[in-house]
Amino acid sequence: MEYRLLGRTGLLVSRLGLGGIPIQRATQEVADEMLAVCQDLGINFIDTARGYRDSEEKLGKALRARRGSFHLASKSARRDAAGFREDLERGLQLLQTDHIDLYQLHMVSALDVWDQVQAPGGALSALLAARQEGLVRFVGVTSHNNDVLEIMIKSNLFDTAQFPLNVVESQFLGSLNLARKLHMGTIAMKPLAGGALQRADLALRYLLPSTVDTIIPGMDTVEQLHSNYAAIELGVLTADEAEHLQEDAAALGEDFCRRCEYCLPCPVGIRIPTLFILEGYVNRYGLQEWARERYWGMPSQADACTECGLCEKRCPYNLGIRRKLKQTKSVFRRE
């Protein structure tokens, strides 16, 4: 496993890290096994968040016997100081640790949100205070908007920046290059474009020539850990592999779900990203029968949508989710 310094933090982090969003889908037993395998493979950077439902709780239990082997990152999307502090304290409790190595402002992707968190009584003041108290060692920010992130990087208030980076989201190279100049740590999330890129091995290896410090695909099985580790160990793509990946990326376009799950929970129980994944299996991979069986086995289908619009307000990619649900409904209409 290759290791790199996480910018000016001085933390030596594995090039492949563990993204904690999907852990909420795993059992505790699987989470325990995954952390043991991470330790064996030398994967030492874990990212989670207060908003990832029970991810912190499961990781905390799995980390009890091996906390010293990992650099632990978490984050809060609360915008006020009191709420942010509440999330941090709850996270410390669930993660069963007296400190978090990196704590981040979560998904600051609009200028008005940036203004909100840095205003008096905003979340930034709570984050910096927590660092002073030793509850967190380093502070960072995550964003899905390159222009906003560049402004935050230029503030020089943070030790790290976390952003999507993959073959279809190269706009974040601006943030990456700027952060490197300021000696900030850099963390690449969504390396598989939220699961839209089916060849995980190619998508991960595509990022190896970049200067990003650590790459954190979301994983929820031991098999994913082993396969992603094996991909990283293979090194950079060959010319033929790079061409194949570019063809897959071109087929996606821009109007696709990255499976970040920020649209959830849906008030009527629609598992929005899952429905879009199943639609992709029909349209991109021709697995009609397999996908239809699973679609109609879901608790709620696309036709349950009441068009309340909550999902679109939450989506960091500004997708027309209601429109896309109608498309999904048409794909899976009963004969």
N, C-alpha and C positions, 0 to 999 in steps of 0.2 A: 504494500500500500504506500502510495506517495503521500507525503505530508507537506503542508505549507503553513507559514506564519499567517495568522488571521490579522493582517495589517499591523497596526501599532499596538494591538492588544498583547502581542507576544505569545498568544496561544498557538500551539502547534496542532493543526487540525488535519484530519484525513481528507483527501481529495473527494472521497465519497462520504457523504453524511446521510443521516436518516431523517427524512421528512415525516413529521408525526401526524399529519391530517388523517391518513387512513387507519391509524392505530385504533381509532374509535370503532372500526369494524371488526377488529380482532378480539379474541377472547384474552383473558388475563394470562392463561397458560401459553398462548402463542406469543404474547408480548414478552413474557419472561424468557421464552426460548430465543426470541429475536435479539434481545439484549445480550444474551449469552453468546450468540453467534457473532454479533457485532464485536464483542470483546475479543473473540477468537480471531476474527478477520482483521482486526485493527481499525475498525470504523469507530471513531471516537467523538464525533460531533452529532448531537441530537437536537432537532428543532421541533418545538411544539407551541401551543398557545392556549390561553385561558378559554378562547372561543371554540376550541376543538373538542367540545363536549367532555368525554371522560379520558381524553388522551393523556392529560397530565396525571390523572389518578393511576392509570395503568402503567405509565412509564415510571412513576414514583415507586410503585410496588416492585417493578422489575429492576429498578436501580438500587434497591436497598443494600444489596450485598456487593455492589460494584460501582458506587457513585464516583469513586476516585479515578475510575478508568475513562470517564467521559467529560467532555465539555458540553454543558447543558444550556440550551437557549430556549426562552419562552417569550411571550409577548401579550400585550393587552390592547384591545381596540376601544377601551373607554377613553373618552376625550377630556374628562375633568379630572382634577388631581385626586379628589376623594374616591371616585370610582376606580381610577387607575391603581391607587394604593390598595383598595379592597381586592382587586384582581391579583395584584402581586402577592399580597399576604395569603390569599387563598391558594395561589399557585405554589408558594413555598410549602404550605401545609400538605397539599396533595402530592407534590414531588418529593416530599419527605427529605428536605434538605434545608440547611441554614443559609444557603446563598444560591443564586442562579448566576452562572458565568456570564451570560449575555441576556439582557432584557431589552425588549424593543417596543417602540410605538408601532402598532399593528395597522397596516393598510392605510397609510396616509397618502391618498391618491388624488386629492383635490386641494386647491389653494385655500379654500375656506376652512377645510379641516386642519391644514397646517397652521392657519391663523388661530384657530380655536385651541389647538393643543399648546401653542406657545404663549397664549394670552395669560394674564394673571389668573391663577386658579386652574390653569390647564394641566393636562397630563404630563407635559414635559417637565414641569417643576417637580412633580412627584417622582419622575424617573431619575432626575439628577439628584434629588434628595436621597433616594434609595441607594444610589452609588456612594454618596457620602457616608451613609450609615453602614456600608458593607453588605447590604442585602443582595446587591447585584455588583458584579465586578466591572462589567463594561456595558455601555448603552448603545443601542442601534435603532434603526428605523426600517420599516418595510414599505414598499409601494408598488403599485401596478401602473404608475404613470411616470414616464421618464422625465418629462419636463419638470414636474413637481419634485421628483427625487433629486434632480440636479440642483435645484434651489436649496433643498435641505442639506445636500452634501456640502454645498458652498458655505453653509452656516458654520461648518466645522464643529458642530456640537456633538457629533456622534462618532463612536469608534468603528461602527460597521454600517453597511448598507446591504439590504436584501431585496432582490428584484427578480422578475422572470427573465430567463435567458435560455433560448433554444433556437432552433433553426428557423422558426417563423416569427420570432420576436427579437430581431437583431437591433431594434431601436434602443435597447437598453445598453448597448455598447458605449453610448455617450456617458451614462452614469458609471459604468465600469471603469472607463478610462479616467474620468474625473476623480473617482474615489481612489484609484491607484496613485494619482499624482499627490493626493493629500494623505497618503499612507493609511487609508481606512481599510478595514477588512471587507471582503466582498463575498456574498453568499448567493448562489444561483438557485432560485426556486423554479418550479415548473419546467424542468429540463425536458420533459416529455410532452410539453404543451398541454399539461393537465390530462395526460393519457390519450390525447388525440393522435399522437405519433405511436404507432403500434410496435415499431421496432425499437424497443427500449435500448438495446445494445448500441445501435447506430446513433440514436439521439444523445446518449451519454458520451460516447466517444467523440462525437462532433464538438463537444465543449472542451475536450482535453487540451487543445492548443491555446485556448483562451487563458487570460491571466487571472480568472476568478479563483478565489482561494478554495472554496468547497462547494460541492454540487449536492443538492438535497432532494432527490426524488422521493415522493411519498411511497412508503412500502408497508404492507401489512401481512406478509408471509415470509417465512424463512427461505422459501424458494426464490422469491424476488431478491432477497439479500444476496444469495449465492450467485444468481444470474447477473445482477448488476455489478457485483464485485468482479466477476469473471470478465465482464465487458470492459470495465476500467483497466483491468490488467492487460487486456489485449492491445491497448494503446490507440493511437490516432487512426482515423478511417483511411482506407485505401481510396484511390480515385474512383473505382467502381462503386464502392460503398457510399461515398459522398454523393455521387450522382443519383443513386437509388434513393437516398434520404431526401435530396432536393426534389425529386419527383413526387415523393409522398407529401412533402410540405406544400408543393404547388397545388396538389389536389385538394388540400384543406382550405385554401383561401384564408380569409380573416374572420368569417362569421361562424366560429365554432366554439363550443364549450370547452373550457380548460379544466373542468372538474374541480374547481377550487372549493365549491360547495358554499360559498358566501351567500348564495341565493336562498339557502335553507335556514330555518324550516319553513316550508310552505304551509299556509293556514289550513289547506285542505289535504295535506299529507302527500302531495306529489313529490316523488324523488326525482327532481328535475334533471340533474346531471345523468342519472342512471337511464332515464328515458332517452336522452340525447345519445348516450353511448349505444343503446340498443338500435336506435335509428341508424347510427353509423355502421353497425354490423350489417344492416340491410343494404344501405346505399353504397358503402365502400367495399364490403367484403362478401356480399351476396349470401349471407347466412340468414335467409328469410325465415325458414321454419324454426331454427334455433332461437332467433331474436323474438319472433312472434310469441312463442311459447312463454318466454320469460317476461315479455311485455304484459301479456294478459294475466300473468301470475303476480304482477305488482299490486300492492294494496290500492293504489289510485293510478288511473291512466290520465293521459293528456286532456281528455274531454271533461275531467273534473275541474279544470281551471276556471275560476270565477273572474279572471282578468283584474284582480285587485291591484296588480302592479308592484307589490312589495318586492318581488324577486328582482325586478329591473332596477329598482332603487338601490339594491344591495350589490348588484353585479359590477365588479371593478372594470369589466371590459365593455360595458354599455351595450350588451347584447339585447336584441329585441326578443326577449324570452317568450312573451305571449305569442308573438308571430311564429317563433320556432316551435312552440308547443302545438300550434295549429297544423304546422307542417308535419310534426310527428304524428298527430292524430290521423292525418290523411294517409301516412305511410302504413299505419297499423289498423286502418279501418277494416271492419269485419267484412268478409266477402258475402 
